[in-house]
Amino acid sequence: LESEVASVASNTSFLGSVWSRVSTPSKQSPPTKAEQKLTPTKQSKITVIPCGTAVPVESWDASEGPQSFIRLLSQGWIPRSLGGMSYSVETGTPEIRIGSFWLRVKCSSGIDARHGPSLNAPSISSDNGASFRFECGEYLRASEIITFFDKQRGRSFPAKESFAKLYRKNRATNDSNQPLLSRYLSLQTYPGEWVQVFGNGQLILEECSDAPSIERDRNGWRCTAVNTVQVRGGPSFQAGGSALSIRNGQEFFVVEKVTCPGEQITWMRL
């Protein structure tokens, strides 16, 4: 995988929030004023490249100016700088893995999901402001893992940071007939949720060699406590505890059961 990506993506742009407007010129005659009144106006298709996305680009003029653009190897253009503001910067060739991966949250404070593979990408939240996050001990399934290295030092030094895109059933990831880079670029057109794997010397998500056993039931299971137990924020003893406890003999309902590989314990979600 490393050689394939390195040979094609020699120039890579690590993007901030970039909007690339792509349109196809029409070969038809321009409409008359009467036709313009009757024909609804169609908006140009806008492709949004999430903050942090790495894309291969063609060589560009390194001279600085008030406006600078670079051409994507796939299609379209993106701004490099506009009005003195940087929109994309060059980075080293990342390591890209596509498939199905299981990871477990190791950070005791949990982790937020973001709109792109960067801490500068905005966190995902609901209309009422609640964050889309995962607590310590929770398992995540990812379809992509991208790891960034220092541009000057390269892969001879440890990676700087890594991010994983959450798995979606309707997202094709296993078309092995396509080159890796083509598969990666086609997947960037889908909306996604990203979580940080590691960065700044901290391991946030640990990759699992075996998948967990997860059972879910909307109707739930009725359980009875045989001992007093404290309710935790996630399926791990490292997760923060809450003020809520279930007393011996108390009945309660759970909607999810998680059995961790190699552990003689099953965690249940209330």
N, C-alpha and C positions, 0 to 999 in steps of 0.2 A: 504493500500500500504506500509505503513511504516513497519508493522510487517513482511510482506512477504519479503521485501528486507533485513531487518535486520537479519532474520533467515537464509538466504541463503548466503548473502555476508558478512560474518563475518570478512573476511580479504579482504581488498580492496586496489588496487594499483592505485595511481594517477600519470599518466604517463607523461614523457616528450616525446621527439621525439623517438619512438621506432619502430624498424622493426623486425617482428617475421617471421622467415622463416620456413614454415611447408611443409614437403614432405612425401610421402608414399613410404616405401621401396618396390622394385619390387621383385616378386618371380620368375621371368623368369631368364633363364641362361644369363650370360653376353654376349653381342654381340661380334662377331669376329671383327678383324681389318678391314676386307673388308666391313662388315655391318656398322661399325662405319663411314666409308667414305661415304656410301650411305644414311645413316639415319641422317636427320637434328637434331641438338641438340635442345632440349626443355628446356627452362629456368624454374626453380622451381617457383611455385606460391609464391608471396610475399604478405603478409597481412600487411598493414600499419595501425598502431594504432595512431590516431591523438593525438597531445599534449593535455593533460588535461583530456583524457578519463579515467573514473573510471571503473575498471574491477575487478571481484572477483577472488581471487587466493587461492591456497592451502597454508598450513603452510610451512615455509621455515626455513633454518638454519640461525640464526641471526648473526653468526660469520662473521666477515669481512674478505675479501680476495680480491686478484687482479681481480677475476671474480666471479660473483654471479648471479644465475638465479633462477627464480620462475616459477612454473607451473600454467597456467590459469585453472580455473575450467571448462571452455568450451573445449578448445583444444590448444595445443602448449605451448611454453615457451617464456618468455621475459627476457631480462637482467635486473637485479637489479642494478648492477654496473659493469663497465668494465674499467680497467686501472685507477682506482681512480675517474672515472666520474660516477655520479649518473644518472640512466635512469628512475627509478621509486621509489616512496616513499609511505609509508603507510599513509592512511588518514582515517577519520571517514566515517561511512556508509552514503552515500548521500541520499537525497530524490529524487525519480525519478517519473516523471509524463509523461504519454504518451497519446496522443489524438490530439485534435485540439484546439489551443489557439490563441487568438488575443491579440497583444500587441501594444502599441503606444510609439514612441520615445519621451522621456521627456527632454533629454539632449539638451540644446540649440545649442551645437556644432555638434550634430549628432553622429553617431557611425559607426565603421567599422565592416564588417563581417570577421570572422576568420575561419581557417581550423579546429579548435578544441575548446573545452570549457575551454579556458585558455587565459589569457592575454599574456602568453608566446608563444602561437600558432601564426604563421605568419598571417598577414592580407591577404585577397584575393584581388588580383589586376589583371588587364588585361595585355596583352602583351605590351601595350604602357605605363604601369605604373599607370593607373587610378585605384583608390581604389573602391572596391565594398562596398558602404556605404549607410546609410539611414539618411535622414535629420530629424530635429526636427519636430514632428507632424505626420510623416509617420506611417502607420499601417503595422505590420508584422504578418504573420500567422506562428505559430510554431507547430511542431509535438512532440517535447520533451522539457521538462524543467528539468534540474538537478540542485539541490541546495546542496552546500557543507557546512558542519559544522566543527567546531574546533574538532580535534581528541580527545583532553583531556577533554574538557568541554561537548561535545556531544550536544544533541538537547535541553537541558535545557537552553542553551544560544542562542541568535540570530545567524542566519546563517552568514557565512563569505561572500559568493558570490554565484551567480546563473547565469546560462547560458541557452539559448534556441536555439534549432536547427530549422532552417527554414523549413517550410512545403514543401513537394514535392508530386505531385499527384501520381507519380508512386511508391511511398514508402508506403508499407502496414504498418499500425499502429493500426488497430482496431480489430486484431484477439484476442478477449477476451478469447478464449479457451486456449491460451497459458499462462503460468505463467508470471508475470510481468518481472522477471529477464530474462527469455528466450526471451521475446519480445525485451527487451532493448538490449541484446547482439546481436541478429540477426540484429538489425538496425545499429549497429556500423560497419557492413561490407559495408554499403552504404556510398558514399562520401557525405559530408554535409557541410553546412555553419552555423556557430555559432555566436551568438551575446550575449553580456553580459546584464543580466537583472538588477543586482545590484552588488555593491562591494565597499569596502572602505567607507561605510556609504553613498554612493550616489545611488539614484534610477535613472536608465537610461532608462528602459522600464517599462511602467505601464500596467499591465494586465487588459483587458477590459471585462466587464460582457456581453456586446453586441457587435456583429460584425458590422463594418461600412458598409455603402452602397457605393460600388465602381463600377463605369461604365468606360469601356475602349472602344475606337474605333480607329483603326489604321488610318482611313481616317480623323478623328478629327471632331470637331464641330466648325463652324464659329460663333464668338461672337463679339459683339460691346460694348465697354466700355461706361457706362453712367456717370462715374465719373473717375477722375484720381486716379489710384491705384498703389502702390508700389509692385514690384515683390519680393517675399520672397523665401528663399532657401527651405522651406518645408511648409506643410499645417498647419501652426500654427503662431499665432502672436508672439510667443516666438522665432520663427526661425529668423535667421539673415536676414536682408533686403539687397537687391542688389542695384546697382546704376541704374538699369533699372526700368522705370515706364511706364505704359500704360495710355495714355492721354484720356480724355473724347472724345468720338466719334471715337476712333481708333478701327479698326478691327483686330482680332487676332484669331489664331486657338489653340484649346486645345485637348489633346488626352485622358485625364482622369479626371473624376469627383469623388470627395470623400465627402460624407456627414457623419459627425461625429454624433454618437448617443447622443441625449440630447442637441445638438447645433443647432441653427437656422442659419447655414451657410454651404455653399458648397464650397469646395476648388477645383480649376481646375489646371491641370498640362499643361504647355505650350509645 
